[in-house]
Amino acid sequence: MTEVVVADDQGLVRAGLVSILSSQPDLTVVGEAADGDEAVRVVRDADPDVVLMDVRMPGVDGIEATRRLAGSRAAVVMLTTFDLDEYVYAAMKAGAIGFLLKDSPPESLVEAVRCAARGDALLAPAITRRLVEEFVRRPAPGASRPERLEPLTQRECEVLAEVARGLSNAEIAAKLFLSEATVKTHVTRMLTKLRVRDRAQAVVAAYESGLVRPGDS
């Protein structure tokens, strides 16, 4: 059973999210919050698997609350009505594993929670491409490998590049002619060596280091 905390300052929206999630047999809502400060307290008390965190809340906003929860095991999925790039970038830098618009269909919300619970970043939507295209400043091209990527093997760099392009483990396995289990092992080692929490943070590292560039496919 995946345990979820829902944080949103609008009571009706929060109730709707809780209703959608509670209708699923594998999901249970273990806490609610109306602002970022309360969200931090509830998450620390309930220790959920996933947090649905509204970006704009009074007092402590969702991004600051996510930053304060960096040491927790909960995977944070940001929710907003605003399709604005600066929020995406700030949220992922703060430690969010994904980003979802509030007008997404219920099935997308449910799948986002399940995806986050598995530790998979929500990297496929076009909103993530805009994130890296608009806000990530890559270093000037050079022949040498960026210092941050030095701990990685050549194969781990290849896997990281595909993760940054939004591919799943199965898709990476097919593209690189590897087993899915081998790809999973490479991803785990890559995250450890880069000292990042999840795939979303690895994507940011890949673009910031210049391993991949906006528009690469």
C-alpha positions as CSV (number, residue, x, y, z in Angstrom):
1,M,0.0,0.0,0.0
2,T,1.4,3.4,-1.0
3,E,0.8,6.1,1.6
4,V,0.3,9.7,0.4
5,V,0.2,13.1,2.0
6,V,-1.7,15.8,0.1
7,A,-0.7,19.5,0.6
8,D,-2.8,22.2,-1.0
9,D,-4.2,25.4,0.4
10,Q,-7.5,25.1,-1.5
11,G,-9.8,22.9,0.5
12,L,-12.0,21.9,-2.5
13,V,-8.9,21.0,-4.5
14,R,-7.4,19.1,-1.7
15,A,-10.6,17.1,-1.1
16,G,-10.8,16.3,-4.8
17,L,-7.2,14.9,-4.8
18,V,-7.9,12.9,-1.7
19,S,-11.1,11.5,-3.2
20,I,-9.3,10.4,-6.4
21,L,-6.4,8.8,-4.5
22,S,-8.6,7.1,-1.9
23,S,-10.6,5.4,-4.7
24,Q,-7.6,3.3,-5.7
25,P,-7.1,0.0,-3.8
26,D,-3.3,0.4,-3.7
27,L,-3.2,4.0,-2.4
28,T,-4.1,5.5,0.9
29,V,-4.0,9.2,2.1
30,V,-2.4,9.4,5.5
31,G,-2.3,13.1,5.9
32,E,-3.4,16.5,4.6
33,A,-1.9,20.0,4.8
34,A,-3.0,23.5,3.9
35,D,0.4,25.2,3.7
36,G,4.0,24.4,3.4
37,D,4.8,24.6,7.1
38,E,2.0,22.2,8.0
39,A,3.1,19.9,5.1
40,V,6.5,19.5,6.6
41,R,5.1,18.6,10.0
42,V,2.6,16.2,8.6
43,V,5.2,14.4,6.4
44,R,7.6,14.1,9.2
45,D,4.9,12.6,11.4
46,A,3.2,10.3,8.9
47,D,6.4,9.3,6.9
48,P,4.5,8.7,3.7
49,D,5.8,7.3,0.4
50,V,4.7,10.2,-1.7
51,V,3.7,13.8,-1.2
52,L,1.5,15.8,-3.6
53,M,2.8,19.3,-3.0
54,D,1.1,22.4,-4.3
55,V,3.6,25.0,-5.5
56,R,1.8,28.2,-4.4
57,M,0.7,28.1,-0.7
58,P,0.6,30.9,1.9
59,G,3.5,31.3,4.2
60,V,6.0,28.6,3.3
61,D,5.4,27.6,-0.3
62,G,5.7,24.2,-1.8
63,I,9.2,24.6,-3.1
64,E,10.6,25.7,0.3
65,A,8.6,22.9,2.0
66,T,10.2,20.4,-0.5
67,R,13.6,21.8,0.3
68,R,13.0,21.3,4.0
69,L,12.0,17.6,3.4
70,A,15.2,16.8,1.5
71,G,16.2,14.3,4.2
72,S,13.0,12.4,4.3
73,R,12.2,9.3,2.2
74,A,9.1,10.8,0.7
75,A,9.0,11.4,-3.0
76,V,7.6,14.8,-3.7
77,V,5.4,15.5,-6.8
78,M,4.7,19.2,-7.3
79,L,1.2,20.3,-8.3
80,T,0.3,23.6,-9.8
81,T,-2.1,25.4,-12.1
82,F,0.7,27.4,-13.6
83,D,2.6,26.0,-16.5
84,L,5.6,28.1,-15.7
85,D,9.2,27.0,-16.3
86,E,10.8,28.7,-13.2
87,Y,8.6,26.6,-10.9
88,V,9.6,23.4,-12.6
89,Y,13.3,24.1,-12.3
90,A,13.1,25.4,-8.7
91,A,11.0,22.4,-7.7
92,M,13.4,19.9,-9.2
93,K,16.4,21.7,-7.7
94,A,14.7,21.6,-4.3
95,G,14.4,17.8,-4.6
96,A,11.0,17.1,-6.2
97,I,10.8,13.9,-8.2
98,G,8.2,15.2,-10.6
99,F,5.8,17.9,-11.7
100,L,2.1,17.7,-12.6
101,L,-0.4,20.3,-13.6
102,K,-3.7,20.3,-11.6
103,D,-5.7,20.0,-14.8
104,S,-4.2,16.6,-15.6
105,P,-6.8,13.8,-15.8
106,P,-7.3,11.7,-12.7
107,E,-5.6,8.7,-14.3
108,S,-2.5,10.8,-14.8
109,L,-2.5,11.9,-11.1
110,V,-2.8,8.3,-10.0
111,E,-0.1,7.1,-12.3
112,A,2.2,10.0,-11.1
113,V,1.8,8.8,-7.5
114,R,2.6,5.2,-8.4
115,C,5.5,6.3,-10.5
116,A,6.9,8.4,-7.7
117,A,6.5,5.6,-5.2
118,R,8.6,3.4,-7.5
119,G,11.3,6.1,-7.4
120,D,10.8,7.0,-11.1
121,A,10.9,10.7,-12.0
122,L,8.1,12.1,-14.1
123,L,10.4,13.1,-17.0
124,A,8.4,12.4,-20.1
125,P,6.1,15.5,-20.4
126,A,7.2,18.4,-22.6
127,I,7.3,20.6,-19.5
128,T,10.6,18.9,-18.6
129,R,12.1,19.7,-21.9
130,R,11.3,23.3,-21.4
131,L,12.9,23.1,-18.0
132,V,16.3,22.1,-19.4
133,E,16.0,24.3,-22.5
134,E,15.2,27.5,-20.6
135,F,17.0,27.3,-17.3
136,V,19.9,24.9,-17.3
137,R,23.1,26.6,-18.3
138,R,25.6,24.1,-19.7
139,P,29.3,24.7,-19.8
140,A,31.2,25.4,-23.0
141,P,31.8,22.3,-25.1
142,G,35.1,20.6,-24.5
143,A,36.8,17.3,-25.2
144,S,37.3,16.3,-21.6
145,R,34.6,14.8,-19.4
146,P,33.1,17.3,-16.9
147,E,34.6,16.9,-13.4
148,R,31.3,15.9,-11.9
149,L,31.0,12.9,-14.2
150,E,34.5,11.6,-13.6
151,P,33.3,8.9,-11.1
152,L,31.0,7.4,-13.8
153,T,32.1,4.7,-16.2
154,Q,31.5,5.2,-20.0
155,R,28.4,2.9,-19.8
156,E,27.0,4.8,-16.8
157,C,27.4,8.1,-18.8
158,E,25.5,6.5,-21.7
159,V,22.7,5.4,-19.4
160,L,22.6,8.9,-17.7
161,A,22.3,10.5,-21.1
162,E,19.3,8.4,-21.9
163,V,17.7,9.0,-18.5
164,A,18.1,12.7,-19.2
165,R,16.2,12.3,-22.5
166,G,13.3,10.8,-20.6
167,L,13.7,7.1,-21.4
168,S,12.5,4.4,-19.0
169,N,14.8,1.5,-18.0
170,A,13.0,-0.7,-20.5
171,E,13.6,1.8,-23.3
172,I,17.2,2.3,-22.4
173,A,17.7,-1.5,-22.3
174,A,16.3,-1.8,-25.8
175,K,18.4,1.1,-27.2
176,L,21.7,0.1,-25.6
177,F,21.1,-3.7,-26.1
178,L,21.3,-4.4,-22.4
179,S,19.0,-6.3,-20.0
180,E,16.6,-4.2,-18.0
181,A,18.2,-5.5,-14.8
182,T,21.6,-4.4,-16.0
183,V,20.2,-0.9,-16.7
184,K,18.7,-0.7,-13.3
185,T,22.1,-1.6,-11.8
186,H,23.8,1.1,-13.8
187,V,21.2,3.7,-12.7
188,T,21.6,2.8,-9.1
189,R,25.4,3.1,-9.2
190,M,25.1,6.3,-11.2
191,L,22.8,7.9,-8.6
192,T,25.2,6.9,-5.8
193,K,28.3,8.2,-7.6
194,L,26.6,11.5,-8.5
195,R,25.3,11.8,-4.9
196,V,21.8,12.6,-6.1
197,R,18.6,11.4,-4.7
198,D,16.7,10.3,-7.8
199,R,16.4,10.4,-11.6
200,A,15.1,13.9,-11.6
201,Q,18.2,15.2,-9.9
202,A,20.3,13.1,-12.2
203,V,18.7,14.8,-15.2
204,V,19.6,18.2,-13.8
205,A,23.2,17.0,-13.3
206,A,23.3,15.7,-16.9
207,Y,22.3,19.0,-18.4
208,E,24.3,21.2,-16.0
209,S,27.5,19.1,-16.7
210,G,27.0,19.4,-20.5
211,L,26.6,15.6,-21.0
212,V,23.4,16.3,-23.0
213,R,22.1,19.5,-24.4
214,P,18.6,20.9,-25.0
215,G,17.3,19.5,-28.3
216,D,19.3,16.3,-28.1
217,S,17.4,13.2,-29.0
